[in-house]
Amino acid sequence: MHSQNGQLELVVRDTGPGRPSLPVVEEREGHGLSIVRRRLENLYGAEFSMEQRNLEPGGFEVAIRIPKQTLSDARAAAHA
């Protein structure tokens, strides 16, 4: 986890075989990642990004970037 340019980046990696390569037309997110994406969209709208990629020689990575907030910002947003 690190922050840069007002964004907080969270990266999750695994060391498994990665996601099978599918034609672009058939590519889709799994159930868990689609839930995470919907929740981030509800919280941040267009101000977040989520990237998924296979790693070489193996593994999978998801990088999420959200606006960096202070604790007081988060409390204010929760009460709005």
Beta strands, then each sheet from edge to edge (+ up, - down):
strand 1: 2-4
strand 2: 7-14
strand 3: 49-54
strand 4: 60-67
sheet 1: 1+ 2- 4+ 3-
end
